[in-house]
Amino acid sequence: MKQIVLASCLFFPLAVMAQDSVFKSPKTLCTALESEGIRTEGWKPSKANPSEWACMSPLVSFGTGKAGGMEGNIAYYIRAKSFDRANEIRIKININNPDQRELAFMKLQGATNRFFQSVSQPVPTGLSTALSLKKAQIITTAFGQAELEFQPGRIDS
């Protein structure tokens, strides 16, 4: 059996938001991580739920896998209930090789920094701290909620 760890940076809007919110223009948000090598398939109706909109990247591999195992990977997802406003933004890493944990968090930190740069906002201080400490945390910000979450998982091999 091989253990994996999933770590995600999640961003959710507050109930009442200004027009210049981080969540406006989801079509543009879909391209925010292209400079990090993370490209989505574009903003379109969700295949899983046709009443929603989404853009997703394929898993982008990094590092090396353990003998016979998968490499780590990173992905980017945006979901919405309407065409013109995102409801959830997620940058996710899968750490399939524990020896690659530092590299995985460097990738997550880099993608998170690039995301906030693309929306002309600073990375929330609490989120930067949580990422550097690799510690799960929920942070309330001016734009909504930012969260670093961990989900231990298991893959049978």
C-alpha positions as CSV (number, residue, x, y, z in Angstrom):
1,M,0.0,0.0,0.0
2,K,1.2,3.5,-0.8
3,Q,0.2,6.6,1.1
4,I,-0.5,9.9,-0.6
5,V,-1.3,13.3,0.8
6,L,-3.6,15.8,-0.9
7,A,-3.1,19.5,-0.1
8,S,-5.2,22.3,-1.5
9,C,-5.4,26.0,-1.3
10,L,-9.1,26.9,-1.5
11,F,-10.6,30.4,-2.0
12,F,-14.3,31.1,-1.3
13,P,-16.1,34.5,-1.6
14,L,-17.9,36.3,1.2
15,A,-21.7,36.5,0.9
16,V,-21.6,40.2,0.0
17,M,-18.7,41.2,-2.3
18,A,-17.5,44.3,-4.1
19,Q,-17.5,44.2,-7.9
20,D,-13.7,44.2,-8.1
21,S,-13.6,40.9,-6.3
22,V,-11.0,38.2,-6.8
23,F,-13.9,36.0,-8.1
24,K,-15.0,38.2,-11.0
25,S,-14.1,37.3,-14.6
26,P,-13.7,33.6,-14.1
27,K,-12.9,33.2,-17.8
28,T,-9.7,35.3,-17.1
29,L,-9.0,33.4,-13.9
30,C,-8.7,30.2,-15.9
31,T,-5.5,31.5,-17.5
32,A,-3.9,32.8,-14.2
33,L,-1.5,29.9,-13.8
34,E,-0.3,29.4,-17.4
35,S,3.1,30.9,-16.6
36,E,3.4,28.1,-14.0
37,G,2.8,25.5,-16.8
38,I,-0.8,24.9,-15.5
39,R,-3.3,25.4,-18.4
40,T,-7.0,24.8,-18.1
41,E,-9.4,23.7,-20.8
42,G,-11.2,27.1,-20.7
43,W,-14.4,28.3,-19.1
44,K,-17.4,26.2,-20.1
45,P,-20.4,24.5,-18.7
46,S,-19.6,21.7,-16.3
47,K,-19.8,18.2,-17.7
48,A,-20.6,16.8,-14.3
49,N,-23.3,19.4,-13.5
50,P,-24.7,21.3,-16.6
51,S,-26.2,24.1,-14.5
52,E,-22.7,25.1,-13.3
53,W,-19.6,26.4,-15.0
54,A,-16.0,25.3,-14.6
55,C,-12.4,25.2,-15.8
56,M,-9.9,22.6,-14.9
57,S,-6.4,21.8,-15.7
58,P,-5.1,18.3,-16.2
59,L,-2.8,17.0,-13.5
60,V,0.7,18.4,-14.1
61,S,3.4,16.1,-12.9
62,F,6.6,17.1,-11.1
63,G,9.4,15.4,-9.3
64,T,9.9,11.6,-9.3
65,G,7.8,8.8,-8.0
66,K,9.1,6.1,-5.7
67,A,9.9,2.8,-7.4
68,G,6.9,1.9,-9.5
69,G,4.9,4.8,-8.1
70,M,3.4,8.0,-9.4
71,E,5.0,11.4,-9.5
72,G,3.6,14.3,-7.5
73,N,1.2,16.5,-9.4
74,I,-0.6,19.8,-9.2
75,A,-3.9,20.9,-10.7
76,Y,-6.1,24.0,-10.8
77,Y,-9.9,24.2,-10.7
78,I,-12.5,27.0,-10.7
79,R,-16.2,26.3,-10.2
80,A,-19.2,28.6,-10.5
81,K,-23.0,28.6,-10.4
82,S,-23.1,31.3,-13.0
83,F,-21.1,32.3,-16.1
84,D,-19.8,35.6,-14.7
85,R,-18.6,34.9,-11.1
86,A,-16.5,32.1,-9.6
87,N,-17.7,30.4,-6.4
88,E,-14.6,28.3,-5.6
89,I,-11.0,28.4,-6.7
90,R,-8.7,25.5,-5.9
91,I,-5.0,24.8,-6.4
92,K,-4.3,21.2,-5.4
93,I,-1.2,19.1,-5.0
94,N,-0.9,15.3,-4.7
95,I,2.2,14.2,-2.9
96,N,2.7,10.7,-4.0
97,N,6.3,10.4,-2.9
98,P,7.0,11.6,0.6
99,D,10.6,12.4,-0.4
100,Q,9.1,15.1,-2.7
101,R,7.1,16.9,0.0
102,E,9.3,20.0,-0.1
103,L,9.1,20.2,-3.9
104,A,5.3,19.8,-3.8
105,F,4.9,22.7,-1.3
106,M,7.3,24.9,-3.4
107,K,5.0,24.2,-6.4
108,L,1.9,25.0,-4.3
109,Q,3.4,28.2,-3.0
110,G,4.6,29.3,-6.4
111,A,1.1,28.7,-8.0
112,T,-0.6,30.5,-5.1
113,N,1.7,33.5,-5.4
114,R,1.1,33.6,-9.1
115,F,-2.6,33.4,-8.7
116,F,-2.7,36.4,-6.3
117,Q,-0.3,38.3,-8.6
118,S,-2.7,37.7,-11.5
119,V,-5.6,39.2,-9.5
120,S,-3.5,42.1,-8.3
121,Q,-3.8,41.1,-4.6
122,P,-1.3,40.2,-2.0
123,V,-1.2,36.6,-0.7
124,P,-3.1,36.7,2.6
125,T,-0.5,36.7,5.4
126,G,-2.0,33.8,7.2
127,L,-2.0,31.7,4.1
128,S,1.7,32.4,3.4
129,T,2.4,31.4,7.0
130,A,0.3,28.2,6.7
131,L,2.0,27.3,3.5
132,S,5.5,27.8,4.9
133,L,4.7,25.9,8.0
134,K,2.7,23.3,6.0
135,K,-0.1,23.6,8.5
136,A,-3.8,23.4,7.7
137,Q,-5.6,26.7,8.4
138,I,-8.6,28.8,7.5
139,I,-8.1,32.5,7.0
140,T,-10.8,35.2,6.6
141,T,-9.7,37.9,4.2
142,A,-11.1,41.0,2.6
143,F,-12.2,38.9,-0.4
144,G,-13.6,35.9,1.5
145,Q,-12.0,32.8,2.9
146,A,-8.7,31.2,2.1
147,E,-8.0,27.7,3.3
148,L,-5.0,25.3,3.3
149,E,-6.4,21.8,3.8
150,F,-4.9,18.4,3.9
151,Q,-6.5,15.1,3.1
152,P,-4.5,12.0,3.8
153,G,-5.3,9.3,1.3
154,R,-4.4,5.8,0.4
155,I,-3.8,4.2,-2.9
156,D,-3.7,0.4,-3.0
157,S,-1.0,-0.9,-5.3
